[in-house]
Amino acid sequence: LDQKFRRYLHRITMPTLIMWGAEDKVIPFQHAELWKRALPHAEVQVYKDAGHLVLDEKPEAVAAVAAHAA
């Protein structure tokens, strides 16, 4: 997580959904924990057998976004 970017994340105070594919080859899912620490009101969902394009790969991820936004 870029240090310049990280210093602004704490300003996001609304509930946030972080979604990650467990098989992401672009940004490994271990980075999700860094995002969680930087976003105090975040929930992390990791999707097994999904890569970087989790919304394209897992229909249940799309449903989770809809549920989170409701």
N, CA, C and O atoms as a Tinker XYZ file with bonds, in Angstrom:
   280  protein
     1  N      0.850000   -1.176000    0.000000    73     2
     2  CA     0.000000    0.000000    0.000000    64     1     3
     3  C      0.890000    1.231000    0.000000    63     2     4     5
     4  O      1.708000    1.413000    0.902000    81     3
     5  N      0.735000    2.059000   -0.993000    73     3     6
     6  CA     1.546000    3.255000   -1.160000    64     5     7
     7  C      1.396000    4.178000    0.048000    63     6     8     9
     8  O      0.279000    4.462000    0.479000    81     7
     9  N      2.513000    4.642000    0.592000    73     7    10
    10  CA     2.495000    5.496000    1.791000    64     9    11
    11  C      1.731000    6.801000    1.560000    63    10    12    13
    12  O      1.019000    7.266000    2.449000    81    11
    13  N      1.875000    7.388000    0.383000    73    11    14
    14  CA     1.162000    8.633000    0.097000    64    13    15
    15  C     -0.344000    8.393000    0.086000    63    14    16    17
    16  O     -1.117000    9.214000    0.580000    81    15
    17  N     -0.749000    7.269000   -0.478000    73    15    18
    18  CA    -2.161000    6.918000   -0.531000    64    17    19
    19  C     -2.696000    6.586000    0.860000    63    18    20    21
    20  O     -3.800000    6.992000    1.223000    81    19
    21  N     -1.915000    5.853000    1.623000    73    19    22
    22  CA    -2.334000    5.397000    2.950000    64    21    23
    23  C     -2.685000    6.560000    3.866000    63    22    24    25
    24  O     -3.614000    6.452000    4.666000    81    23
    25  N     -1.975000    7.651000    3.766000    73    23    26
    26  CA    -2.224000    8.759000    4.693000    64    25    27
    27  C     -3.587000    9.412000    4.490000    63    26    28    29
    28  O     -4.034000   10.175000    5.347000    81    27
    29  N     -4.249000    9.132000    3.386000    73    27    30
    30  CA    -5.569000    9.691000    3.141000    64    29    31
    31  C     -6.710000    8.726000    3.480000    63    30    32    33
    32  O     -7.850000    9.158000    3.649000    81    31
    33  N     -6.421000    7.460000    3.578000    73    31    34
    34  CA    -7.471000    6.463000    3.773000    64    33    35
    35  C     -8.217000    6.639000    5.087000    63    34    36    37
    36  O     -9.411000    6.349000    5.149000    81    35
    37  N     -7.558000    7.102000    6.130000    73    35    38
    38  CA    -8.231000    7.252000    7.422000    64    37    39
    39  C     -9.384000    8.253000    7.358000    63    38    40    41
    40  O    -10.235000    8.272000    8.248000    81    39
    41  N     -9.420000    9.073000    6.327000    73    39    42
    42  CA   -10.496000   10.051000    6.161000    64    41    43
    43  C    -11.814000    9.406000    5.743000    63    42    44    45
    44  O    -12.876000   10.017000    5.867000    81    43
    45  N    -11.745000    8.189000    5.256000    73    43    46
    46  CA   -12.955000    7.476000    4.852000    64    45    47
    47  C    -13.575000    6.889000    6.112000    63    46    48    49
    48  O    -13.023000    5.973000    6.722000    81    47
    49  N    -14.717000    7.424000    6.491000    73    47    50
    50  CA   -15.331000    7.004000    7.751000    64    49    51
    51  C    -16.595000    6.174000    7.560000    63    50    52    53
    52  O    -17.113000    5.611000    8.525000    81    51
    53  N    -17.098000    6.090000    6.335000    73    51    54
    54  CA   -18.312000    5.296000    6.116000    64    53    55
    55  C    -17.962000    3.817000    6.021000    63    54    56    57
    56  O    -16.820000    3.466000    5.728000    81    55
    57  N    -18.938000    2.951000    6.268000    73    55    58
    58  CA   -18.676000    1.511000    6.124000    64    57    59
    59  C    -18.169000    1.213000    4.709000    63    58    60    61
    60  O    -18.706000    1.714000    3.721000    81    59
    61  N    -17.136000    0.396000    4.641000    73    59    62
    62  CA   -16.477000    0.097000    3.373000    64    61    63
    63  C    -16.339000   -1.406000    3.209000    63    62    64    65
    64  O    -16.028000   -2.123000    4.160000    81    63
    65  N    -16.573000   -1.868000    2.003000    73    63    66
    66  CA   -16.438000   -3.291000    1.704000    64    65    67
    67  C    -15.185000   -3.496000    0.857000    63    66    68    69
    68  O    -15.075000   -2.961000   -0.247000    81    67
    69  N    -14.257000   -4.263000    1.378000    73    67    70
    70  CA   -13.030000   -4.610000    0.653000    64    69    71
    71  C    -13.201000   -6.042000    0.166000    63    70    72    73
    72  O    -13.414000   -6.958000    0.960000    81    71
    73  N    -13.106000   -6.225000   -1.144000    73    71    74
    74  CA   -13.277000   -7.550000   -1.725000    64    73    75
    75  C    -11.974000   -7.961000   -2.403000    63    74    76    77
    76  O    -11.347000   -7.171000   -3.108000    81    75
    77  N    -11.583000   -9.207000   -2.178000    73    75    78
    78  CA   -10.314000   -9.664000   -2.732000    64    77    79
    79  C    -10.446000  -11.096000   -3.213000    63    78    80    81
    80  O    -11.106000  -11.916000   -2.574000    81    79
    81  N     -9.827000  -11.389000   -4.326000    73    79    82
    82  CA    -9.738000  -12.759000   -4.797000    64    81    83
    83  C     -8.534000  -13.439000   -4.162000    63    82    84    85
    84  O     -7.427000  -12.903000   -4.202000    81    83
    85  N     -8.735000  -14.591000   -3.588000    73    83    86
    86  CA    -7.651000  -15.300000   -2.906000    64    85    87
    87  C     -6.517000  -15.675000   -3.851000    63    86    88    89
    88  O     -5.381000  -15.863000   -3.415000    81    87
    89  N     -6.818000  -15.785000   -5.139000    73    87    90
    90  CA    -5.816000  -16.167000   -6.130000    64    89    91
    91  C     -5.323000  -14.964000   -6.940000    63    90    92    93
    92  O     -4.792000  -15.135000   -8.038000    81    91
    93  N     -5.492000  -13.765000   -6.416000    73    91    94
    94  CA    -5.080000  -12.545000   -7.125000    64    93    95
    95  C     -3.578000  -12.568000   -7.366000    63    94    96    97
    96  O     -2.797000  -12.651000   -6.418000    81    95
    97  N     -3.170000  -12.494000   -8.630000    73    95    98
    98  CA    -1.746000  -12.503000   -8.996000    64    97    99
    99  C     -1.211000  -11.079000   -9.181000    63    98   100   101
   100  O      0.001000  -10.882000   -9.275000    81    99
   101  N     -2.103000  -10.089000   -9.232000    73    99   102
   102  CA    -1.685000   -8.697000   -9.394000    64   101   103
   103  C     -1.340000   -8.094000   -8.035000    63   102   104   105
   104  O     -0.262000   -7.528000   -7.851000    81   103
   105  N     -2.266000   -8.222000   -7.090000    73   103   106
   106  CA    -2.052000   -7.743000   -5.719000    64   105   107
   107  C     -2.472000   -8.882000   -4.793000    63   106   108   109
   108  O     -3.668000   -9.138000   -4.649000    81   107
   109  N     -1.534000   -9.562000   -4.168000    73   107   110
   110  CA    -1.857000  -10.723000   -3.330000    64   109   111
   111  C     -2.861000  -10.374000   -2.221000    63   110   112   113
   112  O     -2.857000   -9.263000   -1.689000    81   111
   113  N     -3.712000  -11.339000   -1.890000    73   111   114
   114  CA    -4.779000  -11.080000   -0.928000    64   113   115
   115  C     -4.265000  -10.707000    0.461000    63   114   116   117
   116  O     -5.026000  -10.179000    1.272000    81   115
   117  N     -3.003000  -10.967000    0.749000    73   115   118
   118  CA    -2.448000  -10.567000    2.042000    64   117   119
   119  C     -2.488000   -9.045000    2.209000    63   118   120   121
   120  O     -2.457000   -8.542000    3.333000    81   119
   121  N     -2.555000   -8.320000    1.105000    73   119   122
   122  CA    -2.637000   -6.863000    1.171000    64   121   123
   123  C     -3.984000   -6.400000    1.715000    63   122   124   125
   124  O     -4.101000   -5.263000    2.173000    81   123
   125  N     -4.980000   -7.237000    1.675000    73   123   126
   126  CA    -6.298000   -6.871000    2.186000    64   125   127
   127  C     -6.216000   -6.455000    3.654000    63   126   128   129
   128  O     -6.934000   -5.552000    4.084000    81   127
   129  N     -5.358000   -7.098000    4.411000    73   127   130
   130  CA    -5.223000   -6.743000    5.827000    64   129   131
   131  C     -4.643000   -5.339000    5.991000    63   130   132   133
   132  O     -5.021000   -4.620000    6.916000    81   131
   133  N     -3.734000   -4.945000    5.109000    73   131   134
   134  CA    -3.204000   -3.576000    5.153000    64   133   135
   135  C     -4.313000   -2.559000    4.894000    63   134   136   137
   136  O     -4.383000   -1.521000    5.553000    81   135
   137  N     -5.172000   -2.868000    3.933000    73   135   138
   138  CA    -6.302000   -1.984000    3.634000    64   137   139
   139  C     -7.245000   -1.925000    4.834000    63   138   140   141
   140  O     -7.738000   -0.853000    5.185000    81   139
   141  N     -7.494000   -3.063000    5.457000    73   139   142
   142  CA    -8.383000   -3.112000    6.613000    64   141   143
   143  C     -7.859000   -2.242000    7.739000    63   142   144   145
   144  O     -8.629000   -1.529000    8.381000    81   143
   145  N     -6.574000   -2.292000    7.983000    73   143   146
   146  CA    -5.996000   -1.457000    9.042000    64   145   147
   147  C     -6.078000    0.023000    8.693000    63   146   148   149
   148  O     -6.235000    0.863000    9.579000    81   147
   149  N     -5.973000    0.346000    7.416000    73   147   150
   150  CA    -6.004000    1.747000    6.983000    64   149   151
   151  C     -7.424000    2.309000    6.930000    63   150   152   153
   152  O     -7.617000    3.520000    7.038000    81   151
   153  N     -8.407000    1.441000    6.766000    73   151   154
   154  CA    -9.817000    1.863000    6.696000    64   153   155
   155  C    -10.536000    1.355000    7.940000    63   154   156   157
   156  O    -10.909000    0.183000    8.005000    81   155
   157  N    -10.732000    2.215000    8.918000    73   155   158
   158  CA   -11.233000    1.763000   10.219000    64   157   159
   159  C    -12.627000    1.137000   10.206000    63   158   160   161
   160  O    -12.954000    0.363000   11.105000    81   159
   161  N    -13.448000    1.451000    9.216000    73   159   162
   162  CA   -14.814000    0.928000    9.188000    64   161   163
   163  C    -15.007000   -0.069000    8.046000    63   162   164   165
   164  O    -16.097000   -0.177000    7.484000    81   163
   165  N    -13.954000   -0.786000    7.715000    73   163   166
   166  CA   -14.004000   -1.697000    6.572000    64   165   167
   167  C    -14.300000   -3.133000    6.990000    63   166   168   169
   168  O    -13.945000   -3.581000    8.081000    81   167
   169  N    -14.959000   -3.826000    6.083000    73   167   170
   170  CA   -15.176000   -5.259000    6.195000    64   169   171
   171  C    -14.435000   -5.897000    5.019000    63   170   172   173
   172  O    -14.521000   -5.408000    3.893000    81   171
   173  N    -13.717000   -6.973000    5.274000    73   171   174
   174  CA   -12.964000   -7.653000    4.220000    64   173   175
   175  C    -13.655000   -8.969000    3.873000    63   174   176   177
   176  O    -14.002000   -9.756000    4.753000    81   175
   177  N    -13.846000   -9.190000    2.580000    73   175   178
   178  CA   -14.351000  -10.472000    2.083000    64   177   179
   179  C    -13.352000  -10.989000    1.056000    63   178   180   181
   180  O    -13.061000  -10.324000    0.062000    81   179
   181  N    -12.835000  -12.181000    1.312000    73   179   182
   182  CA   -11.894000  -12.821000    0.402000    64   181   183
   183  C    -12.622000  -13.969000   -0.281000    63   182   184   185
   184  O    -13.262000  -14.790000    0.375000    81   183
   185  N    -12.517000  -14.018000   -1.612000    73   183   186
   186  CA   -13.228000  -15.033000   -2.397000    64   185   187
   187  C    -12.253000  -16.091000   -2.899000    63   186   188   189
   188  O    -11.316000  -15.798000   -3.643000    81   187
   189  N    -12.495000  -17.323000   -2.476000    73   187   190
   190  CA   -11.680000  -18.466000   -2.881000    64   189   191
   191  C    -11.871000  -18.706000   -4.379000    63   190   192   193
   192  O    -12.961000  -18.496000   -4.911000    81   191
   193  N    -10.832000  -19.136000   -5.039000    73   191   194
   194  CA   -10.855000  -19.446000   -6.475000    64   193   195
   195  C    -11.216000  -18.239000   -7.343000    63   194   196   197
   196  O    -11.823000  -18.391000   -8.402000    81   195
   197  N    -10.844000  -17.049000   -6.894000    73   195   198
   198  CA   -11.041000  -15.826000   -7.681000    64   197   199
   199  C     -9.711000  -15.088000   -7.739000    63   198   200   201
   200  O     -8.903000  -15.147000   -6.812000    81   199
   201  N     -9.505000  -14.393000   -8.849000    73   199   202
   202  CA    -8.290000  -13.621000   -9.021000    64   201   203
   203  C     -8.539000  -12.132000   -8.840000    63   202   204   205
   204  O     -9.344000  -11.725000   -8.002000    81   203
   205  N     -7.850000  -11.328000   -9.626000    73   203   206
   206  CA    -7.901000   -9.871000   -9.491000    64   205   207
   207  C     -9.264000   -9.299000   -9.888000    63   206   208   209
   208  O     -9.664000   -8.255000   -9.372000    81   207
   209  N     -9.969000   -9.956000  -10.783000    73   207   210
   210  CA   -11.264000   -9.456000  -11.260000    64   209   211
   211  C    -12.399000  -10.186000  -10.554000    63   210   212   213
   212  O    -13.242000  -10.817000  -11.191000    81   211
   213  N    -12.406000  -10.091000   -9.247000    73   211   214
   214  CA   -13.335000  -10.858000   -8.423000    64   213   215
   215  C    -14.797000  -10.598000   -8.805000    63   214   216   217
   216  O    -15.612000  -11.518000   -8.735000    81   215
   217  N    -15.145000   -9.387000   -9.200000    73   215   218
   218  CA   -16.535000   -9.101000   -9.573000    64   217   219
   219  C    -16.935000   -9.783000  -10.877000    63   218   220   221
   220  O    -18.113000  -10.074000  -11.087000    81   219
   221  N    -15.985000  -10.037000  -11.739000    73   219   222
   222  CA   -16.256000  -10.766000  -12.975000    64   221   223
   223  C    -16.252000  -12.279000  -12.758000    63   222   224   225
   224  O    -16.891000  -13.024000  -13.501000    81   223
   225  N    -15.538000  -12.714000  -11.752000    73   223   226
   226  CA   -15.335000  -14.139000  -11.534000    64   225   227
   227  C    -16.323000  -14.773000  -10.559000    63   226   228   229
   228  O    -16.570000  -15.977000  -10.618000    81   227
   229  N    -16.879000  -13.975000   -9.675000    73   227   230
   230  CA   -17.742000  -14.519000   -8.625000    64   229   231
   231  C    -19.060000  -13.748000   -8.554000    63   230   232   233
   232  O    -19.089000  -12.630000   -8.038000    81   231
   233  N    -20.142000  -14.323000   -9.059000    73   231   234
   234  CA   -21.437000  -13.639000   -8.988000    64   233   235
   235  C    -21.843000  -13.278000   -7.554000    63   234   236   237
   236  O    -22.517000  -12.273000   -7.330000    81   235
   237  N    -21.434000  -14.092000   -6.602000    73   235   238
   238  CA   -21.781000  -13.787000   -5.216000    64   237   239
   239  C    -21.102000  -12.506000   -4.719000    63   238   240   241
   240  O    -21.589000  -11.868000   -3.786000    81   239
   241  N    -19.986000  -12.133000   -5.336000    73   239   242
   242  CA   -19.332000  -10.873000   -4.989000    64   241   243
   243  C    -20.183000   -9.686000   -5.437000    63   242   244   245
   244  O    -20.271000   -8.680000   -4.733000    81   243
   245  N    -20.800000   -9.804000   -6.592000    73   243   246
   246  CA   -21.697000   -8.756000   -7.082000    64   245   247
   247  C    -22.888000   -8.625000   -6.135000    63   246   248   249
   248  O    -23.307000   -7.515000   -5.805000    81   247
   249  N    -23.422000   -9.746000   -5.706000    73   247   250
   250  CA   -24.542000   -9.727000   -4.751000    64   249   251
   251  C    -24.122000   -9.098000   -3.426000    63   250   252   253
   252  O    -24.918000   -8.406000   -2.791000    81   251
   253  N    -22.889000   -9.330000   -3.006000    73   251   254
   254  CA   -22.398000   -8.748000   -1.757000    64   253   255
   255  C    -22.298000   -7.227000   -1.869000    63   254   256   257
   256  O    -22.590000   -6.515000   -0.909000    81   255
   257  N    -21.888000   -6.729000   -3.030000    73   255   258
   258  CA   -21.835000   -5.279000   -3.240000    64   257   259
   259  C    -23.243000   -4.690000   -3.154000    63   258   260   261
   260  O    -23.444000   -3.654000   -2.521000    81   259
   261  N    -24.200000   -5.334000   -3.777000    73   259   262
   262  CA   -25.587000   -4.860000   -3.733000    64   261   263
   263  C    -26.110000   -4.871000   -2.292000    63   262   264   265
   264  O    -26.766000   -3.922000   -1.863000    81   263
   265  N    -25.827000   -5.917000   -1.565000    73   263   266
   266  CA   -26.281000   -5.999000   -0.172000    64   265   267
   267  C    -25.611000   -4.938000    0.689000    63   266   268   269
   268  O    -26.248000   -4.345000    1.559000    81   267
   269  N    -24.337000   -4.701000    0.450000    73   267   270
   270  CA   -23.595000   -3.684000    1.222000    64   269   271
   271  C    -24.132000   -2.279000    0.941000    63   270   272   273
   272  O    -24.196000   -1.441000    1.841000    81   271
   273  N    -24.512000   -2.032000   -0.294000    73   271   274
   274  CA   -24.998000   -0.712000   -0.682000    64   273   275
   275  C    -26.435000   -0.462000   -0.217000    63   274   276   277
   276  O    -26.868000    0.686000   -0.117000    81   275
   277  N    -27.168000   -1.538000    0.067000    73   275   278
   278  CA   -28.586000   -1.392000    0.448000    64   277   279
   279  C    -28.754000   -0.814000    1.840000    63   278   280
   280  O    -29.880000   -0.632000    2.302000    81   279
